[in-house]
Amino acid sequence: MKHIIRVLPAGADIVVDEWLLLHDSETALSRLAEHAMQRVILPLPLWRTLRDGTESFDPSSTGVWIASDDEYEDVACELLDLPLIAVDFPSFRDGRGYSVAYLLRTRYGFRGELRAIGDVLRDQLFYMRRCGFDSFEVRADKDIRDALKGLAAYTIRYQGSVDDPVPLFRKRAEAAPSLPDEHWEP
């Protein structure tokens, strides 16, 4: 059984993954039939093919994964109806997935599960969460229990983001007592 980290209302926890991630379109098509009753995450190009073709699939048990170089903007509104979108991080150094997550949450208003997949490591989880991810498939060779600690790595956030849009300087200004106008000097 594969496990993932999921952010729940009570906090983040390690849970059993209910979804089957199908990596490449060729293999996915053959495996799709054998996993018809299971929740599957399809590559975006295959999802487009199935959506436009005669193949039928259940949108409530189908998710899509977006590669870092996929063009998804033309179907973004259709993706909003899916229960899960996964964003691939092909390398620890590739930050395009952060932008994809941020745009899905802010510009397009995606409210479903947003999952980080690929080269996902402990050091990234806090920042991924700030961009809108709420589940994480940690790289297979890393300890998922150790990675969970990455979500609590920092307690102060300077910049505004998806999880807290008000930057620290605004919070401090709102909390500071204001001086009466007669004390103001240019």
C-alpha positions in Angstrom: 0.0 0.0 0.0 1.3 3.4 -1.0 1.0 6.3 1.5 0.9 10.1 0.9 0.8 13.1 3.2 -2.5 14.9 3.2 -3.4 18.1 4.9 -6.6 17.6 6.9 -8.6 20.1 8.9 -7.0 18.8 12.1 -3.5 19.0 10.6 -1.3 17.0 8.2 -1.1 13.3 8.4 0.1 10.2 6.6 -2.8 8.4 4.9 -3.3 5.5 2.5 -3.3 6.7 -1.1 -6.7 5.9 -2.7 -5.6 6.9 -6.2 -3.6 4.9 -8.8 -1.2 7.2 -10.7 -0.8 6.1 -14.3 2.4 7.5 -15.7 2.6 7.2 -19.5 -0.4 7.3 -21.9 0.5 3.9 -23.6 0.6 2.0 -20.3 -2.2 4.0 -18.9 -4.6 3.0 -21.7 -4.0 -0.7 -21.1 -4.1 -0.4 -17.3 -7.2 1.8 -17.4 -9.5 -1.1 -18.3 -8.2 -3.4 -15.6 -8.6 -0.6 -13.0 -12.0 0.6 -14.1 -13.4 0.5 -10.6 -10.5 2.4 -9.0 -9.7 6.1 -8.8 -7.0 6.9 -11.4 -4.8 9.9 -12.1 -4.2 10.2 -15.9 -1.6 12.2 -17.7 -3.2 15.3 -19.2 -2.7 14.3 -22.8 -4.5 11.0 -22.2 -7.3 12.7 -20.3 -7.7 15.1 -23.3 -7.9 12.1 -25.7 -10.5 10.3 -23.5 -12.5 13.4 -23.0 -12.7 14.1 -26.7 -13.1 10.5 -27.8 -15.6 7.7 -27.4 -14.0 6.3 -24.3 -16.1 6.7 -21.3 -14.7 7.4 -17.9 -16.2 8.5 -14.6 -15.1 12.1 -13.9 -15.7 11.6 -10.2 -13.1 8.9 -10.0 -10.6 10.5 -12.5 -7.8 12.9 -11.7 -5.3 14.5 -14.0 -1.6 15.0 -13.6 0.0 18.0 -15.2 3.7 17.8 -16.3 5.8 20.8 -15.9 5.8 21.5 -19.6 2.1 20.7 -20.3 -0.1 23.5 -21.6 -3.3 23.2 -19.5 -4.7 26.7 -19.6 -7.1 26.0 -22.5 -8.8 23.2 -20.4 -8.4 24.8 -17.0 -12.1 25.4 -16.6 -12.9 21.8 -17.3 -10.2 20.6 -14.8 -12.1 22.5 -12.1 -14.7 19.7 -12.0 -12.2 17.0 -11.2 -11.7 15.8 -7.7 -7.9 15.8 -7.9 -5.1 17.4 -9.9 -1.6 16.3 -9.5 1.4 18.5 -10.5 4.6 16.8 -11.4 8.0 18.0 -10.1 10.5 16.2 -12.5 13.4 17.5 -10.5 14.0 19.1 -7.1 15.4 22.2 -8.9 12.3 22.6 -11.2 10.0 25.2 -9.7 7.4 25.4 -12.4 5.0 23.2 -10.4 4.8 26.0 -7.7 3.5 28.4 -10.3 1.0 25.8 -11.7 -0.4 25.2 -8.2 -0.6 28.9 -7.4 -2.5 29.7 -10.6 -4.9 26.7 -10.3 -5.8 27.9 -6.8 -5.9 31.7 -7.4 -6.6 32.4 -11.0 -8.8 29.4 -11.8 -10.3 28.7 -8.4 -9.6 25.0 -8.2 -11.0 23.7 -4.9 -10.3 19.9 -5.2 -7.3 18.0 -3.9 -4.0 19.4 -5.3 -1.2 16.9 -5.1 2.5 17.3 -5.6 4.1 14.3 -7.3 7.6 13.4 -8.6 10.8 14.6 -7.0 9.0 15.8 -3.8 11.2 16.2 -0.7 10.9 17.3 2.9 12.5 20.7 2.2 9.8 21.6 -0.3 6.6 20.7 1.6 6.2 24.0 3.5 6.5 26.0 0.3 4.3 23.7 -1.7 1.6 24.1 0.9 1.9 27.9 0.7 1.3 27.6 -3.0 -1.9 25.6 -2.6 -0.9 21.9 -2.5 -2.8 19.8 0.1 -1.4 16.4 -0.5 2.1 15.2 -1.3 3.5 12.0 -2.8 7.0 11.9 -1.3 9.8 10.4 -3.4 9.9 6.7 -2.9 13.5 6.6 -1.5 12.7 9.1 1.3 11.1 8.6 4.7 7.5 9.9 4.6 7.4 10.3 8.4 10.5 12.5 8.3 9.1 14.5 5.3 5.9 15.2 7.3 8.0 17.4 9.6 8.7 19.7 6.6 5.2 21.2 6.9 6.0 22.6 10.3 9.5 23.8 9.5 8.7 27.5 9.8 6.4 29.4 12.1 6.6 33.0 10.6 5.6 33.8 7.0 6.8 37.1 5.6 5.1 36.9 2.2 1.4 36.5 1.4 0.4 33.4 -0.6 -2.5 31.1 -1.2 -2.6 29.8 2.4 -2.4 33.3 4.0 -2.6 36.2 1.5 -1.8 39.0 4.1 2.0 39.7 4.3 3.6 40.1 7.7 4.2 43.8 7.4 0.4 44.4 6.9 -0.4 42.2 10.0 2.1 44.2 12.0 0.7 47.5 10.8 -2.9 46.4 11.7 -1.8 45.2 15.1 0.2 48.4 16.0 -1.7 51.1 17.8 -2.3 54.1 15.6 -1.1 57.6 16.7 -3.5 60.5 16.8 -3.1 62.9 13.8 -1.7 65.7 16.0 1.4 63.5 16.7 2.2 63.1 13.0 5.3 65.0 11.8 6.4 65.2 8.2 
